[in-house]
Amino acid sequence: MIEALDNTGTQLNQSNSVDGGYEKRDLLNGLKNLKTEYGQLPASRMAQWAMARGWKRDNPMRLEQMVKDLNAGKQLRAPRI
């Protein structure tokens, strides 16, 4: 799981918010793949991982909320680019 998170994290431009654009698309694709492979994801641990990797601003908290939403069964949609 850590390797998949690292691969997803390296694709993101950390100067931008993960709530829109290419960053949201890439993050959601990675999270959906993890969800399919592992089932329930540990939201708070994933946010801690993001903080440890130097994710800027409130992106770790946004990641945590996305994971919680996915775990709750919400269908998150990536923006059209």
PEGIBEL-V823290 format. One record per residue. N is the residue number from 1. RES is the residue in one small letter. SS is DSSP state (helix for helix, strand for strand, loop for the rest). Layout:
BEGIN
n=N res=RES ss=SS
n=N res=RES ss=SS
END
This chain:
BEGIN
n=1 res=m ss=loop
n=2 res=i ss=helix
n=3 res=e ss=helix
n=4 res=a ss=helix
n=5 res=l ss=helix
n=6 res=d ss=helix
n=7 res=n ss=helix
n=8 res=t ss=helix
n=9 res=g ss=helix
n=10 res=t ss=helix
n=11 res=q ss=helix
n=12 res=l ss=loop
n=13 res=n ss=loop
n=14 res=q ss=loop
n=15 res=s ss=loop
n=16 res=n ss=loop
n=17 res=s ss=loop
n=18 res=v ss=loop
n=19 res=d ss=loop
n=20 res=g ss=loop
n=21 res=g ss=helix
n=22 res=y ss=helix
n=23 res=e ss=helix
n=24 res=k ss=helix
n=25 res=r ss=helix
n=26 res=d ss=helix
n=27 res=l ss=helix
n=28 res=l ss=helix
n=29 res=n ss=helix
n=30 res=g ss=helix
n=31 res=l ss=helix
n=32 res=k ss=helix
n=33 res=n ss=helix
n=34 res=l ss=helix
n=35 res=k ss=helix
n=36 res=t ss=helix
n=37 res=e ss=helix
n=38 res=y ss=helix
n=39 res=g ss=loop
n=40 res=q ss=loop
n=41 res=l ss=loop
n=42 res=p ss=loop
n=43 res=a ss=helix
n=44 res=s ss=helix
n=45 res=r ss=helix
n=46 res=m ss=helix
n=47 res=a ss=helix
n=48 res=q ss=helix
n=49 res=w ss=helix
n=50 res=a ss=helix
n=51 res=m ss=helix
n=52 res=a ss=helix
n=53 res=r ss=loop
n=54 res=g ss=loop
n=55 res=w ss=loop
n=56 res=k ss=loop
n=57 res=r ss=loop
n=58 res=d ss=loop
n=59 res=n ss=helix
n=60 res=p ss=helix
n=61 res=m ss=helix
n=62 res=r ss=helix
n=63 res=l ss=helix
n=64 res=e ss=helix
n=65 res=q ss=helix
n=66 res=m ss=helix
n=67 res=v ss=helix
n=68 res=k ss=helix
n=69 res=d ss=helix
n=70 res=l ss=helix
n=71 res=n ss=helix
n=72 res=a ss=loop
n=73 res=g ss=loop
n=74 res=k ss=loop
n=75 res=q ss=loop
n=76 res=l ss=loop
n=77 res=r ss=loop
n=78 res=a ss=loop
n=79 res=p ss=loop
n=80 res=r ss=loop
n=81 res=i ss=loop
END
